[in-house]
Amino acid sequence: MSTELTTARILEVTERLMATTDDPDRITVRRIAAAAGVAVSAINYHFGSREALMVAAMARCYTRFNAERLNQLTAAVDAARPSPPPLDAVLTALLEPSVRWRYDPASDYRVFLNFRAITRRSADPRLGRALAEEVDHLGLFLDVLARIAPHLNRAELGWRLHATLGIRDNVLRNRTRLVALAGTAIDPDDPARVLAELVAMTRCLFVAPAGGTGRTMRR
Protein backbone atom coordinates (compact mmCIF):
# COMPACT_ATOMS: atom_id res chain seq x y z
CA MET A 1 0.00 0.00 0.00
CA SER A 2 1.39 3.43 -0.94
CA THR A 3 2.19 6.04 1.69
CA GLU A 4 -0.78 8.16 0.61
CA LEU A 5 -3.19 5.24 0.74
CA THR A 6 -1.86 4.10 4.10
CA THR A 7 -2.24 7.56 5.60
CA ALA A 8 -5.74 7.94 4.19
CA ARG A 9 -6.75 4.51 5.46
CA ILE A 10 -5.48 5.21 8.97
CA LEU A 11 -7.30 8.56 9.06
CA GLU A 12 -10.53 7.04 7.77
CA VAL A 13 -10.46 4.29 10.38
CA THR A 14 -9.57 6.67 13.20
CA GLU A 15 -12.37 9.04 12.30
CA ARG A 16 -14.85 6.17 12.13
CA LEU A 17 -13.77 4.92 15.55
CA MET A 18 -14.04 8.42 16.99
CA ALA A 19 -17.55 8.67 15.55
CA THR A 20 -18.77 5.36 16.96
CA THR A 21 -16.93 4.91 20.28
CA ASP A 22 -18.29 6.28 23.56
CA ASP A 23 -15.00 6.20 25.45
CA PRO A 24 -11.99 7.82 23.72
CA ASP A 25 -9.66 5.67 25.84
CA ARG A 26 -10.87 2.68 23.83
CA ILE A 27 -9.50 4.20 20.63
CA THR A 28 -6.04 2.75 21.09
CA VAL A 29 -3.19 2.62 18.62
CA ARG A 30 -3.49 -1.17 18.48
CA ARG A 31 -7.20 -1.01 17.76
CA ILE A 32 -6.67 1.57 15.01
CA ALA A 33 -3.85 -0.44 13.47
CA ALA A 34 -5.90 -3.65 13.49
CA ALA A 35 -8.91 -1.97 11.89
CA ALA A 36 -6.73 -0.29 9.25
CA GLY A 37 -4.78 -3.45 8.52
CA VAL A 38 -1.41 -1.85 9.25
CA ALA A 39 1.36 -2.36 11.77
CA VAL A 40 1.34 -0.28 14.96
CA SER A 41 4.65 1.18 13.85
CA ALA A 42 2.97 2.61 10.74
CA ILE A 43 0.87 4.93 12.89
CA ASN A 44 3.91 6.28 14.72
CA TYR A 45 5.76 6.59 11.41
CA HIS A 46 3.03 8.55 9.64
CA PHE A 47 1.65 10.61 12.54
CA GLY A 48 4.17 10.52 15.38
CA SER A 49 1.68 9.77 18.16
CA ARG A 50 -1.89 8.75 18.90
CA GLU A 51 -2.77 12.32 19.87
CA ALA A 52 -1.37 13.73 16.63
CA LEU A 53 -3.39 11.16 14.72
CA MET A 54 -6.54 12.24 16.59
CA VAL A 55 -5.86 15.87 15.64
CA ALA A 56 -5.49 14.90 11.98
CA ALA A 57 -8.71 12.85 12.05
CA MET A 58 -10.57 15.68 13.74
CA ALA A 59 -9.27 18.15 11.13
CA ARG A 60 -10.57 15.85 8.39
CA CYS A 61 -14.02 15.79 9.98
CA TYR A 62 -13.98 19.53 10.73
CA THR A 63 -13.20 20.32 7.09
CA ARG A 64 -16.27 18.40 5.98
CA PHE A 65 -18.41 20.09 8.65
CA ASN A 66 -17.24 23.56 7.63
CA ALA A 67 -17.97 22.79 3.99
CA GLU A 68 -21.62 22.23 4.92
CA ARG A 69 -21.73 25.63 6.60
CA LEU A 70 -20.15 27.37 3.63
CA ASN A 71 -22.44 25.63 1.15
CA GLN A 72 -25.44 26.97 3.03
CA LEU A 73 -23.90 30.44 3.28
CA THR A 74 -23.19 30.49 -0.46
CA ALA A 75 -26.76 29.43 -1.22
CA ALA A 76 -28.14 32.23 0.98
CA VAL A 77 -25.89 34.83 -0.65
CA ASP A 78 -26.73 33.65 -4.17
CA ALA A 79 -30.46 33.64 -3.45
CA ALA A 80 -30.41 37.27 -2.28
CA ARG A 81 -27.93 38.65 -4.81
CA PRO A 82 -27.31 41.56 -5.37
CA SER A 83 -28.73 42.49 -1.96
CA PRO A 84 -27.22 41.13 1.27
CA PRO A 85 -28.89 37.90 2.41
CA PRO A 86 -31.34 37.98 5.33
CA LEU A 87 -29.62 37.85 8.73
CA ASP A 88 -31.63 34.77 9.73
CA ALA A 89 -30.41 32.90 6.64
CA VAL A 90 -26.79 33.62 7.56
CA LEU A 91 -27.29 32.56 11.19
CA THR A 92 -29.06 29.41 10.00
CA ALA A 93 -26.11 28.57 7.74
CA LEU A 94 -23.78 29.02 10.70
CA LEU A 95 -25.83 27.03 13.23
CA GLU A 96 -27.86 24.42 11.33
CA PRO A 97 -25.04 21.93 10.71
CA SER A 98 -24.22 21.94 14.44
CA VAL A 99 -27.83 21.23 15.41
CA ARG A 100 -28.30 18.60 12.73
CA TRP A 101 -25.08 16.76 13.60
CA ARG A 102 -25.92 16.92 17.31
CA TYR A 103 -29.34 15.30 16.87
CA ASP A 104 -28.61 12.86 14.04
CA PRO A 105 -27.32 9.55 15.49
CA ALA A 106 -25.80 8.73 12.09
CA SER A 107 -23.70 11.91 12.03
CA ASP A 108 -20.06 12.28 13.09
CA TYR A 109 -20.90 14.53 16.05
CA ARG A 110 -19.21 12.10 18.45
CA VAL A 111 -15.90 12.86 16.74
CA PHE A 112 -16.11 16.33 18.27
CA LEU A 113 -17.03 14.95 21.71
CA ASN A 114 -14.19 12.45 21.76
CA PHE A 115 -11.69 15.00 20.52
CA ARG A 116 -12.73 17.45 23.23
CA ALA A 117 -12.28 14.76 25.87
CA ILE A 118 -8.83 13.89 24.52
CA THR A 119 -7.64 17.51 24.51
CA ARG A 120 -8.86 18.04 28.06
CA ARG A 121 -6.91 15.03 29.28
CA SER A 122 -3.77 15.83 27.32
CA ALA A 123 -0.69 17.22 29.04
CA ASP A 124 0.14 19.12 25.84
CA PRO A 125 -1.60 22.54 25.89
CA ARG A 126 -0.89 22.92 22.17
CA LEU A 127 -3.01 19.93 21.23
CA GLY A 128 -5.88 21.08 19.08
CA ARG A 129 -4.80 24.74 19.15
CA ALA A 130 -4.36 24.86 15.38
CA LEU A 131 -7.95 23.69 14.93
CA ALA A 132 -9.26 26.25 17.41
CA GLU A 133 -7.42 28.96 15.49
CA GLU A 134 -8.67 27.76 12.08
CA VAL A 135 -11.24 30.48 11.46
CA ASP A 136 -10.87 31.16 7.74
CA HIS A 137 -14.37 29.88 7.02
CA LEU A 138 -15.76 32.06 9.81
CA GLY A 139 -14.07 35.03 8.17
CA LEU A 140 -16.37 34.48 5.20
CA PHE A 141 -19.35 34.74 7.55
CA LEU A 142 -17.90 37.99 8.90
CA ASP A 143 -17.65 39.35 5.36
CA VAL A 144 -21.34 38.72 4.78
CA LEU A 145 -22.36 40.00 8.23
CA ALA A 146 -20.43 43.22 7.56
CA ARG A 147 -22.84 43.92 4.67
CA ILE A 148 -25.87 43.13 6.84
CA ALA A 149 -24.70 45.06 9.91
CA PRO A 150 -22.61 48.03 8.71
CA HIS A 151 -23.09 49.69 12.12
CA LEU A 152 -20.62 47.15 13.55
CA ASN A 153 -16.89 47.13 12.85
CA ARG A 154 -14.91 43.95 12.24
CA ALA A 155 -13.90 43.50 15.87
CA GLU A 156 -17.47 43.92 17.08
CA LEU A 157 -18.69 41.43 14.51
CA GLY A 158 -15.99 38.98 15.64
CA TRP A 159 -17.07 39.28 19.27
CA ARG A 160 -20.69 38.70 18.36
CA LEU A 161 -19.92 35.76 16.10
CA HIS A 162 -17.84 34.18 18.86
CA ALA A 163 -20.67 34.77 21.36
CA THR A 164 -23.14 33.17 18.93
CA LEU A 165 -21.04 30.02 18.82
CA GLY A 166 -20.76 30.05 22.60
CA ILE A 167 -24.54 30.19 22.96
CA ARG A 168 -24.80 27.29 20.52
CA ASP A 169 -22.33 25.27 22.60
CA ASN A 170 -24.21 25.84 25.86
CA VAL A 171 -27.56 24.92 24.35
CA LEU A 172 -26.34 21.77 22.62
CA ARG A 173 -23.96 20.46 25.29
CA ASN A 174 -25.53 21.48 28.61
CA ARG A 175 -28.95 19.95 28.21
CA THR A 176 -29.39 19.18 31.92
CA ARG A 177 -28.86 22.80 32.94
CA LEU A 178 -31.02 24.00 30.05
CA VAL A 179 -33.96 21.91 31.19
CA ALA A 180 -33.39 22.87 34.84
CA LEU A 181 -33.50 26.57 33.96
CA ALA A 182 -36.04 26.66 31.14
CA GLY A 183 -38.16 23.55 31.58
CA THR A 184 -39.51 21.71 28.58
CA ALA A 185 -41.98 24.24 27.19
CA ILE A 186 -39.53 24.39 24.30
CA ASP A 187 -38.81 20.74 23.55
CA PRO A 188 -35.01 20.29 23.71
CA ASP A 189 -35.42 17.10 21.67
CA ASP A 190 -36.90 18.97 18.68
CA PRO A 191 -33.94 20.02 16.48
CA ALA A 192 -36.07 22.33 14.31
CA ARG A 193 -37.33 24.21 17.37
CA VAL A 194 -33.86 24.32 18.92
CA LEU A 195 -32.43 25.82 15.72
CA ALA A 196 -35.25 28.37 15.51
CA GLU A 197 -34.65 29.44 19.12
CA LEU A 198 -30.90 29.71 18.57
CA VAL A 199 -31.41 31.95 15.54
CA ALA A 200 -33.95 34.07 17.42
CA MET A 201 -31.77 34.58 20.49
CA THR A 202 -28.59 35.40 18.54
CA ARG A 203 -30.24 37.69 15.97
CA CYS A 204 -30.27 40.58 18.43
CA LEU A 205 -26.46 40.54 18.61
CA PHE A 206 -26.25 41.91 15.08
CA VAL A 207 -29.26 44.22 14.89
CA ALA A 208 -28.68 47.92 15.59
CA PRO A 209 -30.60 49.13 18.65
CA ALA A 210 -33.30 51.66 17.91
CA GLY A 211 -31.92 55.18 18.04
CA GLY A 212 -28.33 54.04 18.56
CA THR A 213 -25.22 53.19 16.59
CA GLY A 214 -24.89 49.72 18.04
CA ARG A 215 -21.24 50.32 18.96
CA THR A 216 -20.29 49.16 22.42
CA MET A 217 -16.54 48.43 22.26
CA ARG A 218 -14.01 50.94 23.53
CA ARG A 219 -12.05 52.98 21.04
C-alpha positions as CSV (number, residue, x, y, z in Angstrom):
1,M,0.0,0.0,0.0
2,S,1.4,3.4,-0.9
3,T,2.2,6.0,1.7
4,E,-0.8,8.2,0.6
5,L,-3.2,5.2,0.7
6,T,-1.9,4.1,4.1
7,T,-2.2,7.6,5.6
8,A,-5.7,7.9,4.2
9,R,-6.8,4.5,5.5
10,I,-5.5,5.2,9.0
11,L,-7.3,8.6,9.1
12,E,-10.5,7.0,7.8
13,V,-10.5,4.3,10.4
14,T,-9.6,6.7,13.2
15,E,-12.4,9.0,12.3
16,R,-14.9,6.2,12.1
17,L,-13.8,4.9,15.6
18,M,-14.0,8.4,17.0
19,A,-17.6,8.7,15.6
20,T,-18.8,5.4,17.0
21,T,-16.9,4.9,20.3
22,D,-18.3,6.3,23.6
23,D,-15.0,6.2,25.5
24,P,-12.0,7.8,23.7
25,D,-9.7,5.7,25.8
26,R,-10.9,2.7,23.8
27,I,-9.5,4.2,20.6
28,T,-6.0,2.7,21.1
29,V,-3.2,2.6,18.6
30,R,-3.5,-1.2,18.5
31,R,-7.2,-1.0,17.8
32,I,-6.7,1.6,15.0
33,A,-3.9,-0.4,13.5
34,A,-5.9,-3.6,13.5
35,A,-8.9,-2.0,11.9
36,A,-6.7,-0.3,9.3
37,G,-4.8,-3.4,8.5
38,V,-1.4,-1.8,9.2
39,A,1.4,-2.4,11.8
40,V,1.3,-0.3,15.0
41,S,4.7,1.2,13.9
42,A,3.0,2.6,10.7
43,I,0.9,4.9,12.9
44,N,3.9,6.3,14.7
45,Y,5.8,6.6,11.4
46,H,3.0,8.6,9.6
47,F,1.7,10.6,12.5
48,G,4.2,10.5,15.4
49,S,1.7,9.8,18.2
50,R,-1.9,8.7,18.9
51,E,-2.8,12.3,19.9
52,A,-1.4,13.7,16.6
53,L,-3.4,11.2,14.7
54,M,-6.5,12.2,16.6
55,V,-5.9,15.9,15.6
56,A,-5.5,14.9,12.0
57,A,-8.7,12.8,12.0
58,M,-10.6,15.7,13.7
59,A,-9.3,18.1,11.1
60,R,-10.6,15.9,8.4
61,C,-14.0,15.8,10.0
62,Y,-14.0,19.5,10.7
63,T,-13.2,20.3,7.1
64,R,-16.3,18.4,6.0
65,F,-18.4,20.1,8.6
66,N,-17.2,23.6,7.6
67,A,-18.0,22.8,4.0
68,E,-21.6,22.2,4.9
69,R,-21.7,25.6,6.6
70,L,-20.2,27.4,3.6
71,N,-22.4,25.6,1.1
72,Q,-25.4,27.0,3.0
73,L,-23.9,30.4,3.3
74,T,-23.2,30.5,-0.5
75,A,-26.8,29.4,-1.2
76,A,-28.1,32.2,1.0
77,V,-25.9,34.8,-0.7
78,D,-26.7,33.7,-4.2
79,A,-30.5,33.6,-3.5
80,A,-30.4,37.3,-2.3
81,R,-27.9,38.7,-4.8
82,P,-27.3,41.6,-5.4
83,S,-28.7,42.5,-2.0
84,P,-27.2,41.1,1.3
85,P,-28.9,37.9,2.4
86,P,-31.3,38.0,5.3
87,L,-29.6,37.8,8.7
88,D,-31.6,34.8,9.7
89,A,-30.4,32.9,6.6
90,V,-26.8,33.6,7.6
91,L,-27.3,32.6,11.2
92,T,-29.1,29.4,10.0
93,A,-26.1,28.6,7.7
94,L,-23.8,29.0,10.7
95,L,-25.8,27.0,13.2
96,E,-27.9,24.4,11.3
97,P,-25.0,21.9,10.7
98,S,-24.2,21.9,14.4
99,V,-27.8,21.2,15.4
100,R,-28.3,18.6,12.7
101,W,-25.1,16.8,13.6
102,R,-25.9,16.9,17.3
103,Y,-29.3,15.3,16.9
104,D,-28.6,12.9,14.0
105,P,-27.3,9.6,15.5
106,A,-25.8,8.7,12.1
107,S,-23.7,11.9,12.0
108,D,-20.1,12.3,13.1
109,Y,-20.9,14.5,16.1
110,R,-19.2,12.1,18.5
111,V,-15.9,12.9,16.7
112,F,-16.1,16.3,18.3
113,L,-17.0,15.0,21.7
114,N,-14.2,12.4,21.8
115,F,-11.7,15.0,20.5
116,R,-12.7,17.4,23.2
117,A,-12.3,14.8,25.9
118,I,-8.8,13.9,24.5
119,T,-7.6,17.5,24.5
120,R,-8.9,18.0,28.1
121,R,-6.9,15.0,29.3
122,S,-3.8,15.8,27.3
123,A,-0.7,17.2,29.0
124,D,0.1,19.1,25.8
125,P,-1.6,22.5,25.9
126,R,-0.9,22.9,22.2
127,L,-3.0,19.9,21.2
128,G,-5.9,21.1,19.1
129,R,-4.8,24.7,19.1
130,A,-4.4,24.9,15.4
131,L,-8.0,23.7,14.9
132,A,-9.3,26.3,17.4
133,E,-7.4,29.0,15.5
134,E,-8.7,27.8,12.1
135,V,-11.2,30.5,11.5
136,D,-10.9,31.2,7.7
137,H,-14.4,29.9,7.0
138,L,-15.8,32.1,9.8
139,G,-14.1,35.0,8.2
140,L,-16.4,34.5,5.2
141,F,-19.3,34.7,7.5
142,L,-17.9,38.0,8.9
143,D,-17.6,39.4,5.4
144,V,-21.3,38.7,4.8
145,L,-22.4,40.0,8.2
146,A,-20.4,43.2,7.6
147,R,-22.8,43.9,4.7
148,I,-25.9,43.1,6.8
149,A,-24.7,45.1,9.9
150,P,-22.6,48.0,8.7
151,H,-23.1,49.7,12.1
152,L,-20.6,47.1,13.6
153,N,-16.9,47.1,12.9
154,R,-14.9,44.0,12.2
155,A,-13.9,43.5,15.9
156,E,-17.5,43.9,17.1
157,L,-18.7,41.4,14.5
158,G,-16.0,39.0,15.6
159,W,-17.1,39.3,19.3
160,R,-20.7,38.7,18.4
161,L,-19.9,35.8,16.1
162,H,-17.8,34.2,18.9
163,A,-20.7,34.8,21.4
164,T,-23.1,33.2,18.9
165,L,-21.0,30.0,18.8
166,G,-20.8,30.1,22.6
167,I,-24.5,30.2,23.0
168,R,-24.8,27.3,20.5
169,D,-22.3,25.3,22.6
170,N,-24.2,25.8,25.9
171,V,-27.6,24.9,24.3
172,L,-26.3,21.8,22.6
173,R,-24.0,20.5,25.3
174,N,-25.5,21.5,28.6
175,R,-29.0,20.0,28.2
176,T,-29.4,19.2,31.9
177,R,-28.9,22.8,32.9
178,L,-31.0,24.0,30.1
179,V,-34.0,21.9,31.2
180,A,-33.4,22.9,34.8
181,L,-33.5,26.6,34.0
182,A,-36.0,26.7,31.1
183,G,-38.2,23.6,31.6
184,T,-39.5,21.7,28.6
185,A,-42.0,24.2,27.2
186,I,-39.5,24.4,24.3
187,D,-38.8,20.7,23.5
188,P,-35.0,20.3,23.7
189,D,-35.4,17.1,21.7
190,D,-36.9,19.0,18.7
191,P,-33.9,20.0,16.5
192,A,-36.1,22.3,14.3
193,R,-37.3,24.2,17.4
194,V,-33.9,24.3,18.9
195,L,-32.4,25.8,15.7
196,A,-35.3,28.4,15.5
197,E,-34.6,29.4,19.1
198,L,-30.9,29.7,18.6
199,V,-31.4,32.0,15.5
200,A,-34.0,34.1,17.4
201,M,-31.8,34.6,20.5
202,T,-28.6,35.4,18.5
203,R,-30.2,37.7,16.0
204,C,-30.3,40.6,18.4
205,L,-26.5,40.5,18.6
206,F,-26.3,41.9,15.1
207,V,-29.3,44.2,14.9
208,A,-28.7,47.9,15.6
209,P,-30.6,49.1,18.7
210,A,-33.3,51.7,17.9
211,G,-31.9,55.2,18.0
212,G,-28.3,54.0,18.6
213,T,-25.2,53.2,16.6
214,G,-24.9,49.7,18.0
215,R,-21.2,50.3,19.0
216,T,-20.3,49.2,22.4
217,M,-16.5,48.4,22.3
218,R,-14.0,50.9,23.5
219,R,-12.0,53.0,21.0
